[in-house]
Amino acid sequence: MNAGKVSFYWGGTTPRLTIMDPSLIKEVLMNKQGHIQKPTLNPLITILTKGLTTLQGDEWATHRRIINPAFHLEKLKGMIPVFVNSSAVLIEKWKKTIGPGGTLEVDIWPEFQELTGDMISRTAFGSSYEDGNEILKFQKELQNLVMETMQSLYIPGLRFIPTKKNKRRKELDRRITSMLRALIEGKEEMMKKRETNEDNLLSLLLQSNNENNPQVTTSQTSKYHMTMDEIIEECKQFYLAGHETTSSWLTWTVIVLAMHPDWQQKAREEVMKLCKDNDPDAEVISHLKIVNMILYEVLRLYPPVIALYQHAHKESKIGNLNIQAGVDLVLPILLVNRDPELWGDDAEDFKPERFSEGVSKACKDQTPFLPFGWGPRMCIGQNFAMIEAKVVLSMILKHFSFELSASYIHAPYTVMTLQPQHGAQIIMRPL
């Protein structure tokens, strides 16, 4: 253990350890003793979702087992046409608004948020995606209200006072839950009548849930089977996890490629060579080596989630550290990703060639690159996000070259995910 990689401080009255040692981070996330879990969430966060990422123990294990089949790689490959079609709509919109001189200045941050929102609505709900988009709009407003409250002084009990914003939060939550319930019930009815295919996340989840239902007593069923309320929460989770993180990743990728036209051109040549006159498909996606390297290097420098947070619920031992119950553990992924001791003196530089031989050989230690977490709770949607990002980036590279606008200000900051504080203004040139 490197003693310089562990530091202690107080967060108010809570003792906290920041851990940057890769081997210790891996131990924390593997959690073999079961004593280290997610910290207790702020009640304001739980109004957004009580889905998979917030659950613990047996409840988490049950949900993970039921949801897993929906994210099987072969199922996700079938969603590529949806990613292509949504990307094509955005590209066509940009081409129609090209200004004088044959260029377009666009803030890609809100554009990518809208794009990934449309994609998750279509892939989550299939033919019901318009209802999904309506739910997404309400959830976005609810998320903004929650973040606004969390960034102000926290006063216990304040959320129960019937202020205008508190009432709006409750109303949005009620409407989102009600719409999701109706959508799920409708999907279940269609599945009974065999009027729907199973190429969307909700249908796959419902099918898996039905297969895990042993049709026994209520107490036994709950152990293997998700209730309607639990399915609703997982649908909310689809949005939060599948929308915000990928839009952040795509935004920083385009920003970085605008800063490095040489790599932008290398990626474009690879896409053109593999796609020719066609749109990207599963075969193309699997052979995009340069695009893959670029996406991983952007994840290293600009991870959507900049830190992971854990809590010692019981006394634990990590490496040579004895950790008392009640200690928060902070795993600063962004700092580990830029540590010169792990990545070399050029750790701050954009060098996709680091990943030319894969993730395991990208740096001096095999464990520090954790864009999707580590251990049993590794992100269930990592293949979904990677395929989605590859498709969108390939489509844009095929149709546009791009550079930074003079109005762009480089100011990454975090509001749930790593975002460009002043937007991401890019000059697009159609090819």
MIMI-803372 format. One record per atom (N, C-alpha, C): z, y, x negated. Coordinates in steps of 0.1 Angstrom, whole numbers, plus 2048, in hexadecimal, padded with zeros to 3 digits. Layout:
// residues N
ZYX;...
***
This chain:
// residues 431
8007F47F8;800800800;80080C7F7;7F88167FB;7F78237F4;80182C7FB;80C8307F4;8178387FA;8118457FE;80784A7F7;8018587FA;7F9858807;7F784C80D;7EF84A819;7F884A825;80584B824;80E84B82F;81785782F;81785F83A;82086B83A;82886B847;833872847;83C872852;83E880856;83F883863;842890868;84888E877;84D89987C;853899889;8498A0892;84689A89E;83F8A18A8;8488A48B3;84E8B08B2;8598B48BB;8658AB8B8;8698A28C1;8758998BF;87088B8BC;8638898BA;85D87C8B8;85A87A8A9;85F86F8A3;85B86D895;84D867894;84586C88B;83786788A;83386387C;82B85987B;82685486E;81785686F;81185D865;80385E863;7FF853859;7F684A85C;7F283F853;7E3840850;7E0842843;7D384283E;7CF836835;7D882D833;7D682182B;7CE817834;7C1814830;7B980B838;7BF7FE83C;7C67F8832;7CC7EB835;7D87EC83F;7DF7F783F;7EA7F9849;7E47FC856;7D9804857;7D2807863;7CE7FA86A;7C87F2862;7C37E5868;7CF7DD86D;7DA7DD866;7E67D586B;7EB7DB878;7EC7E9879;7F07EF885;7E87EB891;7DA7EB88F;7D17E889A;7D07D989D;7D37D1893;7D37C2896;7E07BF89F;7EB7C689C;7F77C58A4;7FB7B78A7;7FD7AF89C;8007A189E;80E79E8A4;8177A78A2;8247A68A8;8257AA8B6;81B7B28BA;81B7B78C8;8257C28CB;82A7C88C0;8357D28C2;82E7E08C2;8227E28BD;81C7EF8BC;8117F08C7;8127FA8D0;8097FB8DB;80580A8DD;7FD80C8E7;7FA81A8EA;8068228ED;80782F8EA;8128378EE;8118398FD;81D83D903;81D840911;81484C914;80B84B91D;802855920;808861928;80386D925;80787892D;80287593C;80A877946;806874954;7F987B958;7F6886952;7EA88D955;7DD885951;7DF87E946;7D3876941;7D186A94B;7DC864950;7DA858958;7D385C966;7D2868969;7CB86C975;7BC86A973;7B886B966;7AA869963;7A685A964;7AE85195E;7AB84395F;7B883B95B;7BA830961;7C482695D;7BC819959;7B181B953;7A881094F;7AC809942;7A380193D;7A57F8932;7AC7FE926;7A880A922;7AD810916;7BC814917;7C1815923;7CF819925;7D880E928;7D380292A;7DB7F692E;7E17EF922;7EB7E7924;7F27E091A;7F47D191E;7F77C9914;7FC7BB917;7F27B291F;7F87AA928;7F17A1930;7E77A8939;7EB7B493E;7E27BB947;7D57BF940;7D77C4933;7CB7C792B;7C27BB928;7C97B0925;7C17A4922;7B979F92D;7BF7A0939;7B879B945;7AB7A4948;7AD7B1947;7A27BB94A;7977B993F;79C7B7932;7927B6928;7897A992A;79079E92E;788792930;77E79393B;78279A946;77979C951;76E7A594E;7717B0947;7667BA944;75D7B5939;7617AD930;7597A9924;74B7A5928;74979C932;73B798935;7317A3938;7367AE93D;72D7B9941;7287C0934;72F7BE929;72A7C591D;7257BB913;7217AF918;71A7A590F;70D7AB90A;70A7A98FD;6FE7AF8F7;6F17AD8FF;6EF7A0903;6E379D90B;6E27A5918;6ED7A791E;6ED7AF92B;6EA7BE927;6EF7C391C;6ED7D1918;6DE7D3915;6D87CA90F;6CA7CB90B;6C17CE918;6C57C8923;6BE7CA930;6C07D8935;6C97E092F;6CB7EE934;6C37F892C;6BC7F3921;6B47FC919;6AA804921;6A27FE92A;699806932;69F812939;6AC81093E;6B381B944;6B582693A;6BA82392E;6BC82D924;6AF834920;6A482C920;69783291D;69283C928;694838934;68F84093F;69784D940;6A484C93F;6AD85893F;6A9862934;6A785C928;6A386491C;69586B91F;68C864925;67F869928;67F875931;68887493B;68A87F944;68E88C93D;69888A934;69D89692C;69289B923;68B89391D;680897914;67589F91B;67289A927;6688A092F;66D8AE934;67A8AF937;67F8BC93B;67E8C692F;6818C1923;6808CA918;6728CF915;6698C5917;65B8C9914;6558D391E;65A8D292A;6568DC935;65B8EA932;6668EB92A;66C8F8928;66A8FE91A;6608F8913;65C8FD906;65890B907;65D9148FF;65A9228FF;64F9268F6;64D9348F5;6429398EC;6449348DE;6399318D7;63A92B8C9;63C91C8C9;63C9168D5;63D9088D6;64B9028D2;65590A8D4;6639058D1;66C9078DD;6779008DC;6829018E6;68F9018E0;69790B8E3;6A590B8DE;6AE9068EA;6B68FB8E6;6BE8F58F1;6CB8F18EB;6D68F38F3;6E38EF8EF;6E48E08F3;6E38D78EA;6E28C98ED;6F08C38F1;6FB8CA8EF;7088C48F3;7088C2902;7078CC90B;7078C9919;6FB8C091E;6F08C1917;6E48B991A;6E88AA918;6EE8A790D;6F289990A;6FD894913;70689D917;710899921;70A89592E;70089D932;6FA89A93F;6F288D93E;6EB88B932;6E387F930;6EB873930;6F6873928;6FE866928;706864935;70986F93C;70E86D949;705866953;6F886A952;6EE86495B;6EC855957;6EC85394A;6EB845945;6F683C949;702841948;70E83994C;70E83795B;709841963;70983F971;6FE834975;6F383496E;6E882B971;6EC81D96D;6F281C961;6F580E95C;702809962;70B811967;71780D96D;71480997B;70C810982;70B80E991;6FD80A996;6F380998D;6E6805991;6E080E99B;6DC8099A7;6D58119B1;6DE81B9B7;6EB81A9B5;6F48249BB;6F782F9B1;6EE8329A7;6F183B99C;6F384A9A2;6EC84D9AD;6EE85B9B2;6FC85D9B6;7028539BD;7108549C0;7188559B4;71484D9AA;71B84D99D;71B85B996;70F862997;70E86F992;717879999;7198779A6;7228809AD;73087E9A9;7348719A7;74186E9A2;744874995;73987398C;73B87897E;73D88797E;73688E987;73889D989;7478A098C;74C899995;75A89B999;76489898D;76188D987;76988897C;769892970;75D89896E;75C8A2963;7658AE966;7658B3973;76D8BE977;77C8BA975;7808AE97A;78D8AA978;7928A996A;7898A4961;78C8A3953;78E8B194D;7868BB951;7888C994C;7958CF950;7998CC95D;7A68D1962;7B28CA95A;7B18BD958;7BB8B6950;7BC8BC942;7B18BD93B;7B18C292D;7B78D192D;7B38D9937;7B88E7937;7C88E7938;7CD8DE941;7DC8DD942;7E28D8936;7DC8CE92F;7E28C8924;7E38D1918;7DA8DB917;7D98E490C;7E38F090E;7E98F091A;7F38FB91C;8018F591A;80B8FD91B;8198F9919;81D8EF924;8228E3920;8258D8929;8338DB92F;8348DC93C;8418DE943;8438D294C;84D8C994A;84F8BE952;84F8C1961;8488BA969;8488BC977;83F8C697C;8398CE973;8308D9978;8248D397F;81F8C797C;8138C2983;8168BE991;8238BE996;8268BB9A4;8268C79AC;8268D39A6;8268DF9AE;8198E29B4;8188E59C1;80B8E69C8;8038F29C4;8008F49B7;7F78FF9B3;7E98FC9B7;7E09069B6;7D29049B9;7CC8F99B1;7CF8F99A4;7C88F099B;7CE8E299C;7DC8E199F;7E28D49A1;7DC8CE9AE;7DA8D69B8;7D48D09C5;7C68CC9C3;7BF8D49BA;7B18D09B8;7B08C39B0;7B98C19A6;7BA8B499F;7BC8A89A8;7C58AA9B1;7C889F9BA;7BD89C9C4;7B68A79C8;7AB8A69D1;79F89F9CA;79D8A29BD;79289C9B6;79588D9B4;7A188A9B0;7A587C9AE;7A38749BB;7A787A9C6;7A68739D3;7978709D6;78F87A9D4;7808799D7;77986F9CE;77D8709C1;7778669B7;77A8589BB;7878569BE;78C8489C1;7868439CE;78584C9D8;77F8499E5;7708459E4;76884D9DC;75A84B9DA;75883E9D2;76083B9C8;75F82F9C0;7628239C9;76C8249D1;7708199DA;7648159E3;75E81F9E9;75281D9F2;7478179EB;74481C9DF;7398179D7;73B8089D3;7488059CF;74B7F79CB;74A7EE9D7;74F7F29E2;74F7EA9EE;7407E79F3;7387F29F1;72A7F09F5;7237E69EB;7267E79DE;7207DE9D5;7257D09D7;7317CE9DB;7367C09DE;72F7BA9EA;72D7C39F4;7267BEA00;7177BA9FD;7117C29F4;7037BF9F0;7037B29E8;70D7B09E0;70D7A49D8;70F7979E1;7177999EB;71978E9F4;70C78A9FB;7047949FE;6F7792A05;6EC7909FB;6EF7909EE;6E578E9E3;6DB7999E4;6DF7A59E7;6D57B09E8;6D57B99DB;6DC7B59D1;6DD7BD9C5;6DC7B49B9;6D57B99AE;6D57B19A2;6E17B599A;6E37AE98F;6EF7AF987;6EC7B5979;6E47C0979;6E07C796D;6E87D496B;6F37D5972;6FB7E1970;70A7DD96E;7117E6967;71F7E2963;7287DF96F;7277E697A;7307E3985;72D7D598B;7207D298D;71D7C5992;7227BA989;7207BC97C;7247B2972;7347B0972;73A7BC973;7497BB974;74E7B4980;7487B798C;74C7B1998;7497A2998;73E79E992;73A790991;745789989;74878F97D;752789974;76078897B;763792982;770793989;771788994;76678599B;76677B9A5;76776D99E;76176C993;76175F98C;76F75C986;777767984;78476597E;78F764989;78A765996;7947649A1;7967559A5;7A27509A2;7A47429A5;7A773E9B4;7A67499BC;7A87469CB;7B573F9CE;7C07449C8;7CD73E9CB;7D67499D0;7E37489CE;7EC7519D4;7EB75F9CE;7F07699D5;7EE7779D0;7F47799C2;8007739C0;8067759B3;7FE76F9A8;7F87639AA;7F075D9A0;7E376499E;7DD7689A9;7D076F9A9;7D177C9A0;7DC7839A1;7DD79099A;7DD78E98B;7E0782987;7E077F978;7D277E973;7C977A97B;7BB777976;7B078097D;7B4788987;7AB78E98F;7AE79D990;7A47A698F;7A77B4991;7A67B899F;7B07C19A3;7B07C69B1;7A67D19B2;7A37D59BF;79A7E09C1;79E7ED9B9;7AB7F09BA;7B07FC9B3;7AE7FB9A4;7AF7EF99E;7AD7ED990;79E7EF98C;7957EA995;7877EB993;7837FA993;78980199D;78681099E;78A816990;79581398B;79A81997E;790816973;78B809973;782805968;77480D96A;771810976;764818978;766826972;77282C974;77583996F;77583895F;77982D95A;77982A94B;76B82A946;76282394E;75482394A;74F831947;75283A94F;74E84894E;75484F941;76184E941;768855936;764850928;763843927;76083D91A;75183D917;74983B921;73B83991F;73384691F;739851922;73285E924;736868919;74286B918;74787590F;744872900;7488658FC;7478618EE;7388618E9;72F85B8F1;72185A8ED;71A8688EC;71E8718F6;71887E8F5;71C8858E9;7298848E5;72E88A8D8;7268848CC;7258778CC;71E8708C1;70F8758BF;7088758CB;6FA87A8CA;6F98888C6;7028918CB;70289F8C7;7038A18B8;70D89A8B2;70F89C8A4;70489689C;6FE88B8A1;6F288589A;6E788F899;6E38958A5;6D889E8A4;6DB8AB89C;6E88AF89C;6EC8BB894;6EA8B7885;6EF8AB881;6EE8A7873;6E08A586F;6D889F877;6CA89D874;6C28AA873;6C68B487B;6C08C187A;6C48C886D;6D08C4867;6D48C985A;6CD8C284F;6C88B6851;6C38AD847;6B58A984B;6AB8B184A;69D8AE84F;6978A2848;69B89F83C;696894835;69A88783C;6A6885840;6AB87A847;6A5879855;6A388585B;69D886868;68F880868;68888385D;67A87E85C;67A86F859;68386B850;68485C84D;68685485A;68F859863;69385286F;686853878;68085E879;67485F882;66985687D;666855871;65C84B86C;65F83D86F;66C83986E;67082C872;66E829881;672833889;670831898;66183089B;659839895;64B839898;64482C894;649827888;64381A883;64680E88C;65380E891;657803899;6528048A8;6538108AD;64F8128BB;6408138BE;6398198B4;62B81C8B5;6298258C2;6228218CB;61F82A8D7;6298268E3;63281D8E0;63B8188EB;64981F8EA;65081D8F5;65E8218F5;6678168EE;67281A8E8;67B8108E2;67F8058EB;67F7F98E7;6847ED8EE;68E7E68E6;6937DB8EB;69E7D38E4;6997CF8D6;68D7CB8D5;6887C78C7;6887D28BE;6837DE8C2;6837EA8B9;6917EE8B5;69A7EE8BF;6A87F28BD;6AF7EA8B2;6AC7DD8B2;6B27D38A9;6AD7D589B;6A27DC899;69C7DE88B;69D7EC886;6A47F588D;6A6803889;6B080487E;6AC802871;6B6802867;6BA810863;6B1819861;6B482785D;6BB82E868;6B782D874;6BE83387F;6CC82D880;6CE82087E;6DB81A87E;6E4821873;6DF822867;6E682885C;6EB83685F;6E183E865;6E484C869;6EF84C873;6EE84487D;6F8844888;706841883;70783787A;714833874;71A83F86B;711845863;71685085B;71A85C863;71485E86E;719869877;72686587D;728859881;735854886;74085687C;73C85486F;746855864;74A864863;74186D863;74487B861;74988286D;74487E879;747885885;74B87A890;75587288E;759868898;75D86F8A5;75886B8B1;75C8718BE;76B8718C0;7728668BC;7808658BC;7868668AE;78C8728AB;79087589D;79C86E899;7A48688A2;7B186289E;7B58588A9;7BC84D8A5;7C18438AE;7D08458AE;7D68438BA;7E58458BB;7EB8388C0;7F68348B9;7FE8288BD;80C82C8BD;8148228C3;8238258C4;82A8188C1;8358188B9;83D80D8B7;84780B8C2;8458028CB;84E8008D6;85A7F88D2;8587F08C8;8637E88C2;8637EA8B2;86E7E78AC;86E7E889D;8637DF898;85B7E488E;84F7DD889;84F7DE87A;8477D5874;8457D5865;8367D5863;8327E085C;8237E2859;8237E3849;81C7D9843;81C7D9834;82B7D982F;82F7E2827;83C7E3822;8457ED82A;83F7F2835;8467FC83D;84E7F6849;85A7F984A;8627F5856;86280185F;85C7FF86B;85A80A874;863808880;86C812882;87681188D;86F81389B;87580E8A5;8708108B2;87081F8B6;8668238BD;8658318C1;85D83A8B8;8578348AD;84F83C8A4;84183C8A8;83A8488A9;82C8498AC;82484789F;8198408A0;81083D894;803845896;7FF84D88D;7F385488E;7E984F884;7DD84A888;7D384587F;7C784F87F;7C7858875;7BD863875;7AF85E870;7A7858879;79A852876;79185C86E;791869873;78887386D;78C87585E;79987585B;79D87784D;79A86B844;79D85F84A;799853843;78A852840;782856849;774856848;76F85F83D;777869839;77387382F;77B872822;783867820;78C865815;784862808;78486B7FE;77C8687F2;78085B7EB;78D8577EC;79184B7E6;78A83F7EC;7868407F8;77F8357FF;7708367FE;76B842800;75D844801;75684B7F5;75E84F7EB;7588557DF;7598647E0;75686B7D5;7568797D4;74D8807DE;7438797E3;73987F7EC;73D87B7FB;74A8797FD;74F87580A;74B87F815;74B88C812;74889681B;73989881E;730891816;722892817;71C888821;71188C827;709884830;70087B828;70486E827;6FC86581E;6FB857826;6F185682F;6F084A837;6ED83E82F;6E883F822;6E683381A;6F382C817;6FE83281A;70B82A818;70B81D820;70481E82C;704813835;6F780A834;6F080B829;6E4804827;6E67F5827;6F27F0823;6F57E2822;7007DE82D;7017E7837;70A7E4842;7177EB841;71F7EA84B;72C7F184C;7367EC841;7367DE83F;7407D9836;73F7DD828;7337E1824;7307E5816;72E7F4814;7327FB81F;72F80A81E;739812815;74580C813;74E81380A;757809802;76080E7FB;7688067F1;7717FC7F8;7757FE804;77E7F680C;7777F1819;7787E581C;7717E0828;7767E4835;7837E9835;7897EC842;7897FA848;786805840;789812845;77F81884F;773812851;76A81885B;76D812868;77381A871;77881487E;77381D88A;76681F88B;761828895;7648238A3;7658168A5;7688108B2;7758098B2;77E80D8A9;78C8078A9;78B7FA8A0;7957F18A2;7967E589A;79F7DB8A2;79D7CE89F;7A67C58A5;7A37C18B3;7AC7BC8BB;7AA7B78C8;7A67C28D2;7AA7CF8CF;7A77DA8D8;79A7E28D3;7927DC8CB;7867E38C7;77E7E68D3;7787F28D3;7717F78DF;7677ED8E5;7697EA8F2;7607E18F8;7527E68FA;7507F38FA;7437F98FC;73B7FD8F0;73F7F78E4;7387FC8D8;72A7F88D8;7267EC8DC;7177E98DD;7107F18E7;7167F48F2;7107FD8FC;70D80B8F6;7178108EF;71581E8E9;70B81E8DE;70B8138D6;7018138CB;6F38128D0;6F08098DA;6E38088DF;6DF8158E6;6E881B8ED;6E58278F4;6E18328EA;6E98348E0;6E683E8D5;6D983C8CE;6D682F8CB;6CA82C8C4;6BD82F8CD;6BE82C8DA;6B382F8E3;6B183E8E4;6BC8468E7;6BA8548E9;6B585B8DC;6BB8578D1;6B685D8C4;6A885A8C1;6A484D8C3;6968498C1;68C8518CA;6908528D6;68785A8E0;6858688DB;69086F8D7;68F87D8D3;68787E8C6;6898758BD;6828758B0;6738738B2;66F86B8BC;6618698BF;65A8758C5;66287E8CB;65B8898D3;65E8978CD;6688988C4;66C8A58BF;6708A48B0;66D8AF8A9;6748B289D;67E8BD8A1;6898BF899;6938C989D;69A8CE891;69F8DA893;6A78E1889;6B28E988F;6BC8EE887;6C78F688D;6C2904891;6C790989C;6C59168A0;6CD920897;6C892C895;6D093688E;6DD939895;6DE9368A2;6EA9398A9;6F592E8A8;6F19238A2;6FB9188A1;70691B898;71291889C;71E91A894;72590C892;727907886;72D8FA884;73C8FB885;7418F6891;74F8F7894;7538EB89C;7558DF895;7598D389D;7688D58A1;76B8D18AE;7798D18B2;77A8C68BD;7878C38C0;7898B78C8;78F8BB8D6;7888B78E1;78D8B78EE;78A8A98F4;7938A08F2;7918928F5;78888C8EA;77C8918E8;77388D8DE;76F8988D4;7698958C9;7658A08C0;7598A78C5;75A8B48C7;74F8BB8CE;74C8C88C5;7408CD8C7;73C8DA8C1;7428E58C9;74B8ED8C3;7538F78CB;74A9018D1;73F9058CA;7369108CE;72990B8D3;7288FE8D6;71B8F98DA;7138F38CF;7088ED8D2;6FF8E78C7;6F18EC8CA;6EE8F88C6;6E18FE8C8;6D78F98BE;6CC8F28C3;6C28EC8BB;6B48F18BF;6AB8F38B5;69D8F78B8;6958EA8B8;68F8E88C3;6878DC8C5;6788DF8C4;6708D78BC;6628D98BB;65B8CC8BF;6538CC8CA;64C8C08CE;6428BB8C3;6418AE8C2;6388A88B8;62A8A78BD;
***
